[in-house]
Amino acid sequence: MIASGIVTRAAAAFVLIGCLASCSGQKDPGFQGWVEADMIFVSPDESGRVVSLRVREGDEVKEGQTLYAVDDDLQQADLNQNKASLANAQQIYDRALSLSKTGSGTQANLDSALATLRVAQARVVTSETRLNRRRMAAPISGMVQQIYFREGETVPAQRPVVSILPPGNMKVRFFVPETVLAKLKIGQQVRVTCDGCVADLSAKIYFIATQAEYTPPVIYSQDERSKLVYLIQARPEKPDDLRVGQPVSVFLNGGSP
C-alpha cells in the first residue's frame, strides 16, 4: 500500500550493519535510511468506466475537490426505480392512513403500509448515495502522486484511480542496533541529510519497533545480538524538501558525518 521500492527490510539491515562496522570509531556515525510516504488511495465503490479525469500527476488538490467521475447509468436507473417504488409506497400509506382515520381500515394495514414506506425511503437514500459516489472528491488536501486509470478505461471496484500524498504523511525510515534503542524516545528530534538537500532538515521520531527486523538463526550469542536492528520512523518537519524514495542519513544528538 505504501510507495517504497527502495530496499527490503532485510537488505536495509545488512546495509546498516556494514555502515556501523565501518564507522564504529565515530561518536555518531549516522544511520542509513530512506523516505517513504503513506499514500491516500481514492477508489470507486463499484466498477465502472472513467468518464472524467480532472487532475494530473503533480497537481495540488484541496479537500472536497472533484478528482474524477465514473459512469453512473446503472446507479441512475436504480435511483429512478426506487423513486417510483417510493411514490407507490407513499400512495398506499396515505390511503391506509385515510381509511384508518374514518374507521374503515385496520391498524395492522396502516403499520404494514408505514413499514413499506420506510423501506422504500431507505432504498432511495441508498441509491442516491451510490449515485453521488460516482463522482469522487479528494478526501484530504495534498499532491496527486499517481493516476492509475485514464478516461475511457474501466476500473474495478475498490481499485484506486488516483493516489494523493498529504504533506504530513511523509516519513523517514531507518534502522538502529539494539544498543541504541535506549537512547531513542517518541518525539525525539533527529537530523536528516541527503545529497543536494538543504542543511537544516530534521524529523521527529513517532515509531520505534518492538521487534527486530533481522534475527540470526538458532541461538543469540553476544556477537549475534549486535546484529539485531530495529526499525525507526520519523516525520520530517519540512516534508516539501524531501522526495519519496530518496536515500538519507539520520544523525542523533546533532551528530555529523
Helices and strands as residue ranges (DSSP letters): H 9-22, E 31-37, E 40-42, E 48-53, E 60-61, E 66-70, H 73-102, H 107-132, E 135-137, E 142-147, E 154-155, E 162-165, G 167-169, E 170-177, G 178-183, E 189-193, E 202-208, H 222-225, E 229-236, G 239-241, E 247-251
